[in-house]
């Protein structure tokens, strides 16, 4: 069995050429915006822990630098992967700064009158500490006086002990602010299903894939999740009203709750004196997930779109700069409005059209096959499916309203996949006959169908090396063609496991001691 990644097939090369012809690659505006305000890049592109191990390593992605897209990567995804290489400390405006390209998420720092306000201290303490150190190297030294969690996903709170300590919070030196139900939703989404989500996240983010043109190139929202110590300090102040205004160390901050959007507990922030609006993760430079591949509760794009619309109504006329906790800012009132209109319309369009087709009797797979973005959105770089896709987002909308069941009684109580695989292979004349037909379709570039039928054989005959080889090759070509970073990672990691088996990782805690300490008693008993 050949275990090395294969080159792009003729069909894949043709698919990449079609993408190049379809999209406006001559538009380089995002590259200028992503570099604007750079003060200092991450030294050497690497963050080490005290033991000398790399927690973050951008040098593994040096192959992306100023290189044209190879035929093993969708050209649109290659473009985003290059944009996500921008890293370091960036000035947004006077007193507002961001650390980008040092984790999947950004860390925003606002200079207060006497100290620093940190928004979203990234995933792990090591990268958060490195980000704060880079800031303090280039800006006047002030203590951290406030930490704000924009929402309940780990890449936005896990590094908190890299920027403050539990003692400083307990002693009142540092305030920790979070949206309503932050701790409850954190426990539900990151703790109760943590084992399963961690396994599925290996496919979504591709962290165990080799970095390179035939491996992992990006994760859409950023390069990949950082390694290190995930920590948590429970909030000392919770935002509970729809909008609340607070003076934090001389900085007026208006909080707008945005529950049941990208996260079940999320909020936006507006800084009137700077004209800066922060929409957390509800407006990023891509089409987001309604359900991530790692798993989560189905999100409501109708509510998500409404929260963006409400933010525009509340703060739009006074907003000069839009920032988020992923990607780069938008400068200019008109530019901010145009961008937010597209994000708002994107989520509402997918919701509404899925519901329309659902009510016409189409199943999830049929809706996904028939739904495309309309003119006006389909050529816009900021709504491309690098993280979510129209395909699986439409399925999430269907699931939210009508559940997993597609109303076909044949799918009400199907056989488990191994039993179904054995019977399917038997009906198709046996494994050898199935493989011969699959090879013909593979050569014709019918990879989606080949993956479906070979999956039956793989479960029926898990030791069939010829099947595993062809299925791995099939996943690989699907990964090469995928515009979505998460789809690419899932396909390529599937190919890797078929060729090499499951990676044996050393045992580790699912929850750090700090996270366990901060959880509520109810969450601990449920866990």
N, C-alpha and C positions, 0 to 999 in steps of 0.2 A: 504494500500500500504506500503510495507516494504521499508524504506528509507535508511537503513544502507548499506554500501558497502558489497557485497557478496564475499565468498571465490572463489578461482580459480576452475573452472570446471574440470572434467576429461580430456576433450579435451585440455584445456589450460595447464594443468599439463604435458600432453604428448608433447605439442608444446615447452614448456620450456626445457624438457629433450632433445628434438631434437637439440635445440640451444646449449646446453651444449656439446653435442656430435660433433657438427659441427665445433666449433671455438676453437682456441688454448688458452684456459684459463690458461694454465701453464706458458705462456709468461707474465712475470711481469715487463718487462723493463720499461713500461710507468709509473709504480708506483715509480720507482727510479728517472726517469727524472722529474716527476711532483713535487717531494720533493727536488730536487737538488737546492742548494743555499739558502735554507730557513734561513732567519735571525731572523724574529719574526712573530709569528702568530697574527691574529686579537685578541686583548684582549677580552676574554669572548665570542668571536664569534658574537658580537652584535654591531651595530652602532645605536646610539640614536640621535634624533634631540633635539633642545633646549627645546622643550615642553615635552620631556620624552617619546616620541613614537619611537618604533623601525622602522628604515628605512631599516635595513638589519639584519637578524637573522639566523645564521647558526646552532644554537642549535636546531632549528626545524627539522634539518636533522640528529640528533644524531643517529637515528635508522640505519643509513648507516654504522656506524663505525664498521669495522672489522666483519661485519655480512655476512653470506652467502646469496645468492639471494633467496628471498621467491618465492613461486610459483605464486604470483600475480604480479611479475615484470619480464620482459624479462631479462635473465641473462647477456646478452651483455649490455643492458642499465644500469643494476645495476652496472656493472663494471665501466662504464663511470661516473655514478652518484657518485661513491666512489672517482674516480680520481678528479672530480670537487669539492671535499671537501677540497682539499689542498688550504690554504689561508694564506695571510699575505704579508710581504715584502720579496722578493727573489733577490739575487744577480745573475745577468746573467754573468757579467764579471766586471772587474774594471771600475767604473764610469757608468755602465748601470744596472738599477734595474727595477723590475716590482712589482706592487701591483696586486695580483691575489686573486680570491675567495672573493672579496668584492663587486661584482656586476656581471652582466652577462659578461662584458668585462674587460680586463686588463687596467691598467694605467701604462705606461712606463715612467721612469724618468732617464734622462741623466744628469750627473754632468758636467756642463760647467766650464770654468775658474773662473767665478765670480758668477754664478747663476745656476738655474735648468731649464732644458728643459723638459716640460711635454708633452707626447704624449697621446692623448685621455683621457680626464678627466672624464670618465665614464658617467653614466646616470643622476645623480642628484648631487647637490652641497654638500649635507650632506655626501654622501659616498666618494666623491672626497676629501673633507676636511679631513675626517678620514684617507684616504689613505696618503695624504700629511703629516698629523700629525704623522702617524706611521713611515713614512720615516724620518722625522726630529727628531724623538725620537732616531733613530738608526744611523743617519748619520750626518755629520757636517751641521749646519744650513746655508742655502743660500737662497736668494730670488728667486722666479720664474721669469725668464727673457723671456721665450718663451713658448707658448702653440701651439701644432700642432694638427690639426684635420686630421686623416688619411682618413676619408670619411664621408659621409653625413647621417649616421644613428645615432639616438639619443643617443644610449649607448656609443657613441664615442665623444660627444661634450656637452651633457646636464649638466654635472657637472662643467663646466668651472668656474663658479663664486664661486666654492669651493676652487679654487687654485689661482685665481687672481680677480681683480675688473675691472669694466668698466672704472673707473677713471685712474687706472694704465695703461690700454691699451691706452686710449685716450691721456694720458700724455707721451706716448712713453717709459714707463718703461718696458712694456711687449709687445712683438710682437706676433701676432696670425697668424699662417700660415695654409692655406688650399689648397686643389686641385682646379683646374679650375672648374667653374660652381657649386661650393659647395653650395652657397646660393640659386641658382635657383633650384637645385635638392632637396635640403632640403625642400624647399617650396612645390615642386611638390609631393614628396613622403610622407612627414610627416605632411603637413599642409592641403592641399586641400582635401585629403581623410582621414583626421585625425579622424573624428568621427567614420567612418566605420572601420578603421584600429584598433582603440582602442577597439572596441567591439570584433572584430575578434581575437585580441591579447589575450583576456581573455581565448579563447580556445587554442591558440598556446602555451602560456607560463604556463597556469594553475595557475596563481597567486591567484585565489580565491578558489582553491582546498585545502583541508586539506593536510598537508605534512605527508607522511607515506607510508608503503608498499602497501596500497590500494588507495593511492592518488598520489599527485605530488611528484616525486623524483628528477627531473632534468629538464633542458631545452635544453640539448645538448651542446650549446656553454658555458653554465655555469649553476648555480642553477636556477636563475629566475632574473627578472629585479628588481633593487632596487626601493624603494619608496623615495619620497622627492620632492625637487624643481628642475624642469627642467629649465635650463638657457641657454643663448646663447649670445656670443659676436661675432659680425661680424669679419671676418678675416681682418687684416691690410696688409697682403701680400699673394698673390695668385700665386701658381705654374702653369704656363701656357705652358711652353715648354715640350716636351716629356721627357727630362731629364734636370735637373738643379742642379748645385752644389752651395752650400752656406756655408759660415762660420758662425756658430751660437755660439756665446760666446766661440770661440776657438775650436769648434767641427765641423769638416767638415761633411756635410750631402749632399748626392746625392739623389735627389728626382726623381722617375720614375712615371709618370702619368700612371694610369691603369683604364681609364674610361670604363663604360659599362661592368664592371665585377661584383663583388659581390654587388657593389653599382654603380649608374651611375656616381658619382664623387668620385674617390678613387685614392690613390697613395701609392707607396712603398717607403721605405727609406733605404739607405745603409750608414753605418758609417765606412769608410775605415780604420781609425786609430784603430778601435776595431775589425774589421772583422765581424761586426754584420749586418745582413740583416733583415729588418722588412717588411714582406709582408702584413701588416695590417690584413684584414679579407679574403684575397684571398687564404690563405693556412692555414687551421685549422686541428684539429685532428679528422676530420670526413668528410662525404659527406655533402656539404652545399646545400642550397636551390637554385633552379633556379627561383622559385616563392615561397615565404613564405606563410604559411597558413593565416597569417594576411592580405596578399595582397600586391602587388607591381607590377611594370612593369616587364614583363618577361625578365630575364637576359639572356645574350648570352654566353653560355659555351664555344663556339668556341673562342671568343675573350678572355674570362677569361683564358682559357688554354694557349693562345698565350702570355698573359701578364706574366704568370708564366714562360713560356719558355724564354721570353725576359729577365726577371730578372736573370734567370740562365745564359744566355749568357753574360749579362752585368757584373754580380757581382759574378758568381759562383766560379770562380777560386780564388777569394780573400775572400770568405765567410767561416768563421770558426764556426759561430753561427747563427742560424735562430730563430727569434722570431716573434710572431704575437700578435695581440690585443685580442686574446682569447687563452686559453690553455697554454701549457708549451713549452719551447724552445727545439731545437735540437742542440746538440753540435757535432762538427767534420765535416770536409769538405765532406768526403765520405758519412756520414750519412745524411747530409743536401741534398746532390745531390740525394741520393736514395729516400728520402722522397718527394722531389719536383717532381721527375720524376713520382711518383705514383699519386700525386695530379694533375699534368699536364695531365697525361694519363687518369685519372678518368673522368675529365670533357669533354675531347675530345671524349672519348669512348662513353659516354652516348649521346653526341650530334650526333656523326657519326652514331651510330647504330639506334638511333631514326629516323634520316633522311633516312637511308636505308630502314627501315621497313615502314616508312611513304610513301616512293616512291613505295613500293610494295602494297600499298593500305590499310594497316592496320590503324585502328582508334586509338585514344589515349588510350582507355581502353585495346585494344588488344595489343598494343605495350607494355604498362606497364606490362601486364600479361606474355609477352614472353621475356622480357629483364632482364638479370641477369649480374652481374659483371663476367668478365672472370677469369680463373685461373691466379694467380699472384696478383690479387686485392681482390678476394673474401675472402681471409683468413687474410687480413691485417687490423689491428685494426684502422689505421689512415684514412680509407676510409669507415668505416661503417656508416650507415644511421641514425645517432642520431638526426640530425636536418633536412636535406633534406632526400629524399628517391629516389631510382632509379625510383619507380613508379610515384611519382608526379613530379619529375624532367623531366622525359620523356614527360609527358603531357605538361610541360612548353615549351619544345623545339617544340612540335607540334603546340602549340598555337602561338609561336613566328613566325613560318613560314606560318601556314595555318589557324590561328584564332581559335575561339571556335567551329566553325562549322565542323562536321565530315563528311560532304558530303552526309549524309543520309537525303533525303527530309523530312522524318518523324520528324526529329529533327530541322527543319528549323523554324517552328512556333508552338511549342508544347503548350498545355494547361498550365496555371499556376499550381503550385504544388497542391493547394487545390482542384481545379477542376479535375486535373488528378487523384488525390488520390481518390476522390469520384467515378469516373468512374472505376478505377482499382478495388476498393473494390467491386463495383457492379458486375463487370465481374467475380470476384473470388468467387461469391456466398454470399457476405456480410461479415461484420466484424467478426462474430463468426466463420464462416468457415475459414476465413483467419487466425485467431488466432490459431485455432486448428492445421492447417498445419504448422504454424510458430513454435508452441511448439515442434512438432516432429523434425523439422530441428534444433531447438535450442539444443535439447537433443543430436542430432547427431553431434553437433559442427559446423554446417554450418552458422556461425555467419554473414558472409558478406551478404549472401542472406537474412537471417532473417532481418538484418538491412534495406535492400532495400525494402522489401515488407511491413515491419511494418512502414516504413517512410510514405508510401502511406496512411495507416490507420490512423497514427497519424495526418496527415494533413486533412484527411477526417473527423475524429472524435477526435478533440483535447482533449475532456474531457473523453475519453475512458481510464479509469485507468488501466485496464488489459493490454491494448496495451502499455501504457506508462511504466508500470512496466517491461514488457517483453523486450521492446526496450531499456530501461535503463540497464537491465541485459545483453543484447546483446552488447551494446556499452562498457560495463564494461569489458567483456571478451576480446573483440577486443583490448581494451586499455591495459589489462594485457599482452597480447601477443606481443604488438608492440615493436619493437626495437627502433623506432624513439621516442624521448622524446616528440616531438610536436604532433605526432599522438596519443600517450598515453594521453597527456593532453587534446587534443580535444575530444577524445572518453569519457574520464572520466568526463570532464566538461559537455559534452552533457548528460551523465547519471545523473549528479548532477542536472542539470536544469529540466530534466524530473521528477525527484523525489521531488525536493524542489522549483521549479520555478526559475525565474531570480533573482539574488541577487540585492537587492535595495541598490544602492550606493548613498551617498550624492552628490549633484551637485558639479562639479569642473570645473575649466577652462581647455579647451583642450589645449590652448596655454598660457604659462606664460607671464607676462608683459615684462620680459626680451626678450623672443622670439619674441613677437610682435614688440618690439622696434627695434630689429635687422633685421626684414624682409624688403625686398625692397617694394617700393610703389606698383609695379605691383603685387607682391605676395599678398599684403594686399587686393587689390581690387578684385583679383581672389577669395580669401578666402571669 
